[in-house]
Amino acid sequence: MAPEMVPIDGEQKKRVCYFFDSDVSGFHYGPGHPMKPTRIRMCHSLVMNYGLYKRMEIFRAKPATKREMTQFHSDEYIDFLSRITPVNMGSFIKEQHKFLLDNVGDDCPVFDGLFEYCSISAGGSMEGAARLSRDKCDIAINWAGGLHHAKKSEASGFCYVNDIVLGILELLRYHSRVLYIDIDVHHGDGVEEAFYTTDRVMTCSFHKYGEYFPGTGELRDIGLGKGKHYALNFPLRDGITDESYKSVFEPVIREVMQVYDPGAIVLQCGTDSLSGDKLGCLNLSMRGHANCVRFVKSFNKPLLMVGGGGYTMRNVSRCWAFETGLATGVELGAEIPMNEYYEYFGPDYQLDVKSSNMEDMNTQGYLDLVKTSIFEHLRGVGGPPSVQMQDVPRVPIDDLMDDINEDEDLVSPDERRPSRILDSRRQAEGELSDSDDEGEDDRRDHRSHRETDSVTHPGGRRTAVGIMSTGTTHGIGTSIATAITAGTSTPAAGSSGQSDMDVDEEPVSAERKGVDDAKDAAADGMAVDSSAS
């Protein structure tokens, strides 16, 4: 049975660009560190196995260069990030004190591949913004981005390069005004600081405030100089619920859209605001968090969605996969499909993050008081600011956008349907295919692979299925199918040599759900592999 995707009634169809680089899961902050890039691969595994790849274009963004990063960051800081490694860090003691000022408790450690990791994160946000500006898509998604704490010359809060600021700078080349919305539990201090004195970017952050990192984002922080009243902060207390969050988020954003009228929106979807997060203290459910995405999407503005915080990995991947579905106009079914991280979603194997019975410290009186104060700040805006029209300056990413197929000559002429073409393909509404969607609506040969007379495909031909065929990075491969059949709880190791078992949640044994069920699911998954891959 294929995973369920229910179209959302009344939704206007959007062109969605989704950015993912399989290398991102190979980076590791260090043992015991709460930030784990593997969560992005876990989310991608759900996205692929739900079949969302049919509803959007998938890209592997070109990593950002040093020159592109210095559009915001200082030259010496980016040079420092590109040169320092765990091996030579002893030679950069002075620079570490200068650039890693916030490295209290090893928040921002030096690890192998640090600069490459930053390049992947920044490249996805910059290319997503570039595609939005050139009307190549309506929504761009980069879950590897959202690192909102990084400053011009300083790493902070697990963030080294601020991909959000770089993405906004790209949007500002084509749009006179950009709105930045942050629903991470932590204040988006790096983005606010970058645009604190300009009226071309309005920042709006909903975050926990009061003896909590980074300690900024007070209600009275409203901008400076020309940017006065263009920085909005909604400080929250512990335990806010879905209903309370919705009661402040929607009125504030609705008023902001009416007063500021941005040309594009950047939405930072940090999931540490979910209930049960290891570093968070709010009490949002997955649907409460996703309601923010649904509401922002309803304004029909060019939208860049990026990741951010989130330290309970199984919940991060659930939430971002669900929100990817909302971006494409569908609501994902509750039953999680078989994937390489399937055992981590036990014991219920459901796509849901529920609220807890945590006490809500945000009284209605407090929320109304803060909301009223923000409306008063917005009255000081006095209408959308205007910007004098001028020629758009060229930057390196323009060369990539002008010739998207510049690498076409590098594709082997013997390869009939290269992965680059298949990844960017979308399935039209009502389109039927006996390869990509085999197994949907019970259109699959259910014979077991154990039967001796089973055949993989007439004539033994193997059908290309695009990005799903790239091994254990997407979908379920032979290695994980074998592991599930054996009743073990270990997923396939990462392609970079970094074990995926270095995560914060132990997978739940298949015995809790029934070994027989897991065997049947694995057998079906292997049958699909043999017939459609």
C-alpha positions, 0 to 999 in steps of 0.5 A: 500500500502506497503512503497516503497523501491527501490533497488540501482542498482550495489550495492553489498549486505552487511550484516547489524547489527542494534542495538537498545534498546527501553529503550534509549527513556526513558532518558531525559536531562531535560526541554529545553535541546536540546539533546533528546534521543527520536529521536532514537526511532523516527528513529527506528519507521521509520526503522521498518515501512518501512520494513527495519527489513527484510534486516538486523539483529536487536540486543539489545546490552549488556550494557557496564560495568564499566570495559569496559568503563575504557578501555579509561576513568579513573576509578574515572570518571566512578565511579563518573558517576555510583554513581551520581544522581539528588538526591545525587548530592549535595554530589559530588560538588567537583567531579562535578567541576572536571569531569563536567568542560564543564558544562556551561549552563548545557550542561551536566546535571545530570539526572535520569539513566545517567549511564544506558544511557551511558551503552546503547550507549557504548554497541551498539558501542562496540558490533558492532565493535566486530561483524565487527572484527569477520566478522559477518557483513559488516556494524554495525549501532548504532544510539544511539552512536556517542558521540564524545566530551567526554574526558578521565575524563571529560563530554563535549558537551552533551557527557559523555562516548565516545562510538566511542573511545571504539568502535575503541579500539575494532576494533584495536584489529583485524585491524592494522589501523582504519579510523575515519570520522566525518560529525557532524557540531561540531569538533570531539575533544574527538576522535581526542584527544584520538588518537592524538599521534598514527598512528594506527588511522587517524581522519578526521573531517569536521566541522564548525570552528570559534567562535563555540563549541568546538573551536578546529579543526583548519587546522594546528592541524595535530597530534603529535609525532608518530601521526603527519599527522594522524589528519585531520581537514577541517574547514568550514564556515556557509551555505555550500551546497551539491555540495560544501560539495561533492566537498571536502568530496569525494576527501579528503576521496578518497586520505585518503583511498589511502594513509592510507588504513585502515582495518576498518572505523568508520563514525560519522553521526551527523545530526546537519550539516543538513539545519534547525538544531537548533544548526547547521549552515550548509545547507546540505540536507538529500541526501547531508548528505547521499551521504557521507554514500554512498561514504564511503560504496563504499570502501567495508571496515568493517563500523561502523556507529554511530549517534551524534548531531542532534537537529531538531528531525523530520529531525534527524529521517528522515536522519538516517532512509534513511541512514539505507536504504542505508546501506542495499542497498535500497533507501526509498520512499518519502512517510512516512509510518504510524507510532507512530510519524506520525504527527510530519512529517507533513504537507507534510509527506515526507522523505526529508530534503531540503536545504534552501536559506541560503548564502554559506560563503564557497567560491570555493577559500577557499575550494580549499585552505584548500583541497590543504593543507590537501593533503600536510599533507597526503603526509607527511604520507608516506604510510600506517604504519605497526604494528607488529603482536601479539596475540589478548588480551582477554577482557570481550566482547570476552565471549559474542561473543564466546557464543552469545546464552548464554541466550538461556536457559532463553527463555520460552520453551512454546514460539515457536519463541522467539523474539531474533530469530525473530529479527536476521532474515533477508528476502532473496531476492525474498522470499515471506511470507504471514505473515511478508510482508502481504500488500506488492504489494497489497496482503492484504484483504482491508476489513474494521475492522468496517465490522461485517463479517471481520475476523482477520485470519482463525481459529483466529490464531495470526501470530508472526511478530518478533520485530514489535509485541513488542507494541508501541515501533515499528510500530503503536499500538492501542493507536496511531491509536485511537489518529489519528482517533480522529484527535488529535496530541499526540503520545503514551507516552514512555514506561518508563513513560517519555512523548514523548510530551516533544519534540521540535516540535509540531506535525502538526494536521491531519486536514492539510492533511485531517481528512478522509485520516488519519482515513483511514490510521489508519483503514488500520494500525489497520487491519494489526495489527489484521490480521498479529500481 
